Amino acid sequence: MAAAGPLWLLYLSAGLLARPGTAFNLDTREENVIRKVGDPGSLFGFSLAMHWQLQPEDKRLLLVGAPRAVALPLQRANRTGGLYSCDITSRGPCTRIEFDNDADPSSESKEDQWMGVTVQSQGPGGKVVTCAHRYEKRQHVNTKQESRDIFGRCYVLSQNLRIEDDMDGGDWSFCDGRLRGHEKFGSCQQGVAATFTKDFHYIVFGAPGTYNWKGLLFLTSVSYTDPDQFVYKTQPPREQSDTSPDVMMNSYLGFSLDSGKGIVSKDEITFVSGAPRANHSGAVVLLKRDTKSAHLLPEHIFDGEGLASSFGYDVAVVDLNKDGWQDIVIGAPQYFDRDGEVGGAVYVYINQQGRWNNVKPIRLNGTKDSMFGIAVKNIGDINQDGYPDIAVGAPYDDMGKVFIYHGAANGINTKPTQILEGKSPYFGYSIAGNMDLDRNSYPDVAVGSLSDSVTIFRSRPVINIQKTVTVTPNRIDLRQKTACGAPSGICLKVKACYEYTAKPTGYNPSISIVGTLEAEKERRKSGLSSRVQFRNQGSEPKYTQELTLNRQKQKMCMEETLWLQENIRDKLRPIPITASVEIQEPNTRRRVNSIPEVLPILNSNEPKTVHTDVHFLKEGCGNDNVCNSNLKLEYKFCTREGNQDKFSYLPIQKGVPELVLKDQKDIALEITVTNSPSNPRNPTKDGDDAHEAKLIATFPDTLTYSAYRELRAFPEKQLSCVANQNGSQADCELGNPFKRNSSVTFYLILSTTEVTFDTRDLDINLKLETTSNQDNLAPITATAKVVIELLLSVSGVAKPSQVYFGGTVLGEQAMKSEDEVGSLIEYEFRVINLGKPLKNLGTATLNIQWPKEISNGKWLLYLVKVESKGLDKIACEPQNEINLLRLKESHNSRKKREIAEKQIDDNRKFSLFAERKYQTLNCTVNVNCVTIKCPLRGLDSKASVVLRSRLWNSTFLEEYSKMNYLDILVRASIDVTAATENIKLPNAGTQVRVTVFPSKTVAHYSGVAWWIILVAILAGILMLALLVYILWKCGFFKRSRYDDSVPRYHAVRIRKEEREIKDEKYNDNFEKKQWITRWNENESYS
């Protein structure tokens, strides 16, 4: 792979995911982690490589680049960088490899040359390459013509990290001696990336600063004996500045490198190079050798998808799915997605037998600002499952993290198997792997940082422990009791056996394990008492024992007796018994500076437990002791009346139940389950007891299980329904066993609170299950159509409901305020929603048919203002119909007619014989109306819309002054426009009437003809004369005498004491009557 994470600061200014995964076989325990620390400020750990030295002795080393390390004594500089060798068998410091310890100031400068910016090993017994990409060549030093060229330079070392043959040393500088200037080779910066091919033939160098930072690759052999001695390089740019055979200028081709066979062709090597600034997003180029032109020609180009994402910052070649074709992993650490809080990405391209055109990558995302993907590395098959794995660095995720992803048959497991967290800043900037450093046959992983430290994580051997559990007898017959010591007289022998396998097959350590037998674990978790217990283990049915597995495939067993408790009630459900195992780690003391051996770990992909069920002997079956049940299910949708257990079937429309949903909170599903023989003439064929019979009902997201109600056909039935945590599924136990000829009817009560306006259908999956034999138990889908009836109503009122017109006619142009228009009328329309809120509905609108003008175009009602209550500010449309003349609003409620009546002409005559005239003004006949639309978004319960208007006084004076009164009708209705067709709205409308009267003196008065008046006078005189004559004839005018007209009375003197009225009933309550006449005591009584 490329040099581990070259620094982006070389070219641009930039700052240097996943949920925590389950820890697997990289040992992260503090005592087993190896840390190496370099000098402060040296960037020790900037680059890493694992190296296997075979001669003169077998060593496995970690090589660490420190590009800011202090200079060697003869380098004539302060900081030049260097390379370190780390022995991982001890915790001691790393040793600097001494080379490049000279300098010629007249022709070169090694100050800040960054030796160690990249380091790579050829493989076991192979060479090592390390580079200083900022190495300078100088000319005419200390003169006006002095020039400096940043060519870069690389050193090749033998396997013992020394310069031994002619191919070793620091002469690997391909840009030196070529045309200078940044448009050619003057800033080529060779060594930003370097790598060996895996066939030990070639070495590849990246020079991303060549040709105006287009970038260039150099490829050559590392041995004089190799027949191919060409120096291959990528093609230079063409004469046209806007064209290029691979990438354009400022692309940084050669920034990252890797290679391998099986990328495009099984037999030819393909070279993979990143160009992280190509097309402003980045690219990765696949190249092949052309022996005729000695060029590296492009075969395919992967383009980045995000602007400035640095796609191609690092690359890795690895066969993730082990199909013989190499896959490609590409890092894009500066990819971002604001919506998804993504900061960095890794693209995994799975090879389709060398065809890349239609390959869609798998994208792994990092957390925001984490620089996820700055380092990607093939770390080998660290868990020995047959598929290579990769590691991805994210140095800015907290203190820094490294994510481990396992390869798989389908390519890659996209969830990280393990996440390594750093204890030093910028942990994860560089990664090395794919080599077994501690010789346990499992590749290890080293992680570098920008804080002068390196951490080595060793892989723990993965073992698979096969577990088996057997129970004797395998069925419980409650009728057969023995003298085994159990109070119930029934005992079971439980035996668990363990053996382990691992890779490689020669790995045979002695492993101490702890085996555990446990019965009815889930039953006890639910608070129920166990029906069994292990002998001599108390009431808890759990038994543990330590065992030692001396080698692979050696079986060790443990055995214990299980007692059945007395008087158990549940004799139908089986008794589950589980066997589990854990590795017991030895208690060993750590010695100073020693590296302890890592212990094996259980395979996390294998089940941790194995279990078996012990069934009770079943009754109610045929003579062959086989139960052939015949469970049948019928269902009907019902409505539920309030909270009462009264259910009514839904109506059927076109063969499907239809649920008209109003304000009801629940519906019910009536279920009837029977178990009867399918053929009464052959009852032994089926219909046997259905053991562990149950119904599993799975509900859609719009329904939630609430409760169940049972109509018991047989009183002994014990129906039980239990729902999962979110109410999306209910498990109803019908009986154990559900006996022959049994029948049960019950209701599943379901909440409809999650039903939305988008819900069209309700689909409930019903599945019967039993441990008895029955092949035709296919799931049934209960379906009902949903129609949602909106419980919307609208009512209206006008204030006042009677108004008057009068006064004088005033033209439209002369009006400045609304007071001059006419009487004030306020219409208030109240909308009440008794059903679901309208938030999810497409559009609900209050439509008001507003009588704007009469048929000849004259104003009728002038709309001044629209206000709302109970909702956010409603923008009724059209807005241009509201206060069209921009009249000044008035808050004075004094009616116009009170002023107008003072100006009425009193000289008109009123006719008693005039016919009373009236007219109704509405939108259907004689009025031009506009529709005022007010959206009702988010209406939860109620709201109102108030329309402030003015009666156009002049229109009524001109057109309706002959009328005795008029009625103006304003209609309002609710309209619903929804995306679905299952919305039903009953007639929701209203009509508001306002009566308009003319002022009393405004009515037209008509004169009476003179002859009518004359006839009326003569008729009156004639009638008076006739009346006088009749009275005269009756003696009305004759005066009568006094004695004839006044009756005579005789006065009698009554004594004063006799004038009091007494009653025996009221002896104690004397009452003086106020009407008693008082007479004077004199002699005259007249």
Buried (B, 14 or more C-beta within 10 A) or exposed (E): BBBBBBBBEBBEEEEBBBEEBEBBBBBBEEEBBBEBBBBEEBBBBBBBBBBBBEEEEEBBBBBBBBBBBBBBEEBBBEBBBBBBBBBBBEEEEBEBBEBBEEBEEEEBBBBBBBBBBBBBBBBBBBBBBBBBBBBBBBEEBEEEEEBBBBBBBBBBBBBEBEBEEEBBBBEBBBBBEBEBEBBBBBBBBBBBBBBBBBEBBBBBBBBBBBBBBBBBBBBBBBBEEEEEEBEBBBBBBEEEEEEBBBBBBBBBBBBBBBBBBBBBEEEEBBBBBBBBBBBEBBBBBBBBBEEEEEBBBBBBBBEBBBEBBBBBBBBBBBBBBBBEBBBBBBBBBBBBEEEEEBBBBBBBBBBEEBEBEEBEBBBBBBBBBBBBBBBBBBBBBBBBBEBBBBBBBBBBBEBBBBBBBBBBEEBBBBEBBBBBBBBBBBBBBBBBBBBBBBEBBBBBBBBBBBBBBBBBBBBBBBBBBBBBBBBEEEEBEBEEEEEBEBEBBBBBEBBBBBBBEBBEEEBBBEBEBEBBBBBBBEBBEEEEEBBBBBEEBEEEBBBBBEBEBEEBEBEBBBBBBBBBBEEBEEEBBBBBBBBBBBBBEEEEEEEEEEBBEBBBBBBBEEEEEBBBEBBBBBBBBBEEEEBBBBBBBEBBBBBBEEEEEEBEEBEEEEEEBBBBBBEEBBBBBBBBBBBBBEEEEEBEEBBBBBBBBBBBBBBBEBBBBBBBBBEEEEEEBEBEBEBEEEBBBBBBBBBBBBBBEBBBBBBBBBBBEBBBBBBEEBEBBBBBBBBBBBEEBEEBEBEBBBBBBBBBBBBBEBEEEEBBBBBEEBEEEEBEEBBBBBBBBBBBBBBBBEBBEBEEBEBBBBBBBBBBBBEEEBBBBBBBEBBBEBBEEBEBBEEEBBBEEEBEEBEEEEBBBEEBBEEBEEEEEEEEEEEEEEBEBBBEEBBBBBBBBBBBEBBEEBBBBBBBBBBBBBBBBEBBEEBBBBEBBBBBBBBBEBEBEBBEBEEBBBEBBBBBBBBEBBBEEEEEEEEEEEEEEEEEEEEEEEEEEEEEEEEEEEEEEEEEEEEEEEEEEEEEEEEEEEEEEEEEEEEEEEEEEEEEEEEEEE
